[in-house]
Amino acid sequence: MFFLVSKVLWFLIQPSTVVVLLMLLGVALGVTSRRRLSRTCLLAGLMGMLVLGLSPIGNLIVSPLERRFPVNPAAAGAFEPTGIIVLGGAEEGGTTQASGMLSFNEAGERLVEGLLLARRFPKAKLVFTGGTGSVIYKRKSAAAEVGRFFERAGISRERIVLEDRSRNTHENAVFTHRLLKPKPGERWLLVTSAFHMPRSMGCFRSAGFEVEAYPVDFRTTGGPELWRLFDSIPEGLRRVDFAVREWLGLVAYYVTGRTRELFPAPRAAAGRVSGGRP
């Protein structure tokens, strides 16, 4: 129920939807006697689209998410991980299913960096977790195609673990914990988009799985670039949409008990598996 409700609510309240609905409402009211309210709705929708689509708001609200967890020292070979867990969301389910070949979206760096880590650490397991998060379209998980992609890239089948039932980040964590049954002393890297890392870490901790963050797919650069204007309204709106979604997701997961921290942060001592249960 949480999955369905969250999808429907988000569709209705995401910023890009709100500005479009305001303009549509303005048009609809224009054919009635409420001309003043019609103009107000149209103006509010238009101004919202311009401000959210062109201003640096999207960058400013996504940057704190991306900077929450620093790049992992594993990047410098500081330790040999037990395994690498790659969260789904980087694959295009529809085109992957239609073509039979793995298609990436703008988060494709998750899969690429996960693969590079697996090649760098030849003893580590390579885990992919992700089912289908679509409410409308009945699609198969792309997990099988991801597995074949890893194999074609030189990773042996024995090292690959696929979890294909999860529909959201909470289920990613719970199902992966059950599948891997991590042991004390093991060190597992979690690979996902930097803006998504705080909620992901919170979910895995709540599931009893102490993973170590390996953020990828950064969308902002920091510094003066945060204040740059977007030259494309759709690009700016997309940035605002996924940033707002992530902040609301943090709140929703905390309120519903799916995470124990409102805004998860790095811990001083990492790398130990918690004894908690999901």
N, C-alpha and C positions, 0 to 999 in steps of 0.2 A: 504493500500500500504506500509506504514512504516513497518508493521509487516512482510510482505513477503520479502521486500528488506533487512531488518535487518537479517532475518534468512539466506538468501542466501549469503549475504556478509560475515556474521560470519563464515559460513561453509568454505568459500574460504580463509579467512585470519586468522583463528585460528592457533596458533603455531603448533599444532600437524599435521594439514593438510598441512601447508607450508613445513614442513620437509619431509613429505611423498611425496608431489608433486615434491620437488627438487630431491629426489632420483629416482622417476619414470621418471622425465625428463632426468636425467643422464643416466638411462638405455636406454631410447629411443634414445638419442643422440649417444649412444655407437655403434649403428648399422649404423650410418652415418659416414661421414668423420670428424665430429667435435669431435674427441676423447678428445681433451684438455678441451673443454667446458663440455663434458660428465663427465670427472674426477672431474672438479671443482664443478659441481652440486652434484655429488655423495658425495664428501668430505664435502661440505657445509651441505647437508642433514644429513649425518651421525654425523658430529660434532654438529649440532643443536640438534639432537635427544639425544646425550649423555650429552651435557651441560644442556639442558632444563630438561631432564629426571632424571639426577642424582644430579645436583647441587642444592643448597638451594634457587635458584631464585624464585621458586614458593612460598615458605614460606615468603620470604622477600617482595614480592609485594602484598601478600594477608594480611599480618599482619596490615598494616595501615588501611585497610578497616575494619578489625575486631575490632580494638581498637578505632575506631571513636566514637562509642556510648557505654558507660559503661553499666554494668549490672544494670537493673532497681531496684530502691528501693522497688518496689512492692514485690521483692523476700524476703524482710524482713517484709512484711506486713505493709508497711508505709501508704498505702491507699487502699481503696476498689474501684477497677475499675468498670466502667459502663459495660464494655465488653472487650473481648479478641478477637482480629482479627488475624487469622492464615493465612499466605500466602501459596498458593499452591506451588507445586514443590517437596514435600516430598513423593509423591505417584507415583508408577510405573503404568502408565496408561494402557499399554498393558497387563501385567499380571493381573492387577485388573479387566480389562474387560473380560479377558479370564476365570478367575477362579471365578469371582463373589465375591471375597474376597479382602479386601484392602491390597495391597502390598506396603511396604515402600522401599525407596531408602536410600542413605547415608545421606540425609537431614531429615530423619524420626523424628529427635528430635523436629522439628517444631510442629508436631502433638502431640507428647508425652508431651512436655512442655506446649503446649496450653491446653491439657486435664488436666494436673496437676494443672494449674492455675485455670481452671474452677471448679475443685473439691475443690480447696482452697477457692475460692470466690463464694459461691453458689448462690449469687444474680446476678452475672455477666452473660451477654449474651456471647455465644461462637460462633464466626463467622468464617466461612471458605470461602476464596475467591480463585477461581481457575477454569479455564475451561481447554481447551487443547491447548498446544502450538506447536503441531506438524503440519508441513506443508505437509508432505508426507502421513502420516497415518490418516485416518478418525476415530477418537476415540471419545467416549463419555467422558465428564468430570467425574472425580472420585468423584465429590462433594457428590453425593448421597451415595456412599460407605463410604465416610468420615463421613457423618451424621449418618449412621448406626453404624459405629465404635464408635462414641461419645455416642450414645444411649446405646450400649452394655456395655460401660464403666461406665454407671450410670448417664449420663447427660440427663435431661428430654428434650423431643422434643420441648417444649415451649421455651427453652433457646437457641436452636440451630438455626442459620441463615446461609443459604447456598447461595453463589453467584457462578454460574457455567458458565458464559459467557466470562470471561476475558481470554485473551491470553498472556498478558505480564504484567509487573509491573504497567505501566501507567494505563491500563484498570482495574487492581486490585483496584487501588485507586479511580478512577472515578466511577466505578460501585458500589463499596462498599459505597462510600459517598452517592450516589443516593439512595441506598437501605436502609441505616440506618438513613439517615437524622439526624445527630448528633445535639444535642442541646447545647447551651452555658453552661459551667460548668461541662459537662460530661467528664469523663476521660476514654479513650480507650487505651488499650495496643496493640502494634503491634508486633507480634511474627514472626520472620523470621531468616534465617541464618545470623550470625554476618557479614560476608563479603558482604551480600546483603542489609544490613540495611541502609547504606547511601543513595543508590538510592531509596530504598523503602520510606524512610522518605521524601526525596525530592519530590517524586510523590504524597504522601498523602498531604503534605503541599500545593503543587500546586493545588490539587483538592479541597482545602479549608477545609481539615480535619486535625486538629492538634492532632495527636496521640502521644503516648509515647513509645519509643523504648524498646523492651524486646528482646535483641539479644540472640540467642541460636546457637547450631551447630557450635561451634568454631573448626577451623581446625588447628590452631597454638597455641603454648603455650607461646610464647614470650621468652625473655632471650636467653641463649646460644643455646637452641633447634632450634631457627630459622636458625641456621647455619649448621644444620646436613644435611648430604648427604642422598638422597633417596636410598633405596636398591632395588627399582623397577622402571624401566624407565616408564612404563605406569602410575604408581602412580604420579611420578614427572610431567609428561606431563599433566595429568588431573589437577593437582594443578595449573600449569602455565595457562592452558586453561581457567579455570573458573575465575582466578584472572584477566587475560588480558581482558576477556569478561566483567567483572564487571567494570573495569576502562574505557574501551571503551564505555560501556553502560552509564556511568556517563557523559562522554563527549557528546555522541549522544543525550541523553535526554536533556541536557542543551542547545545544539545548536538548537535542533528542538522545544524548548519551552515546553517540557514536565516536566521540573523542572526549578526552578528559581535560584537554587544554583548549582555551579559546583561540589562542594564536601560538601554536607550538614553536619552540625555539631549540637551537642546538643544546645538547647536554654536555657537561664537562667530561663525563666518562661514557664513551660509546662502545659498542661492539659486544655487549653482553645480552643474551636472550633473557627476557623477563619471564618470571614464573607465572604471570597473570594469564587469565583465560579470556577468550573473546566473548 
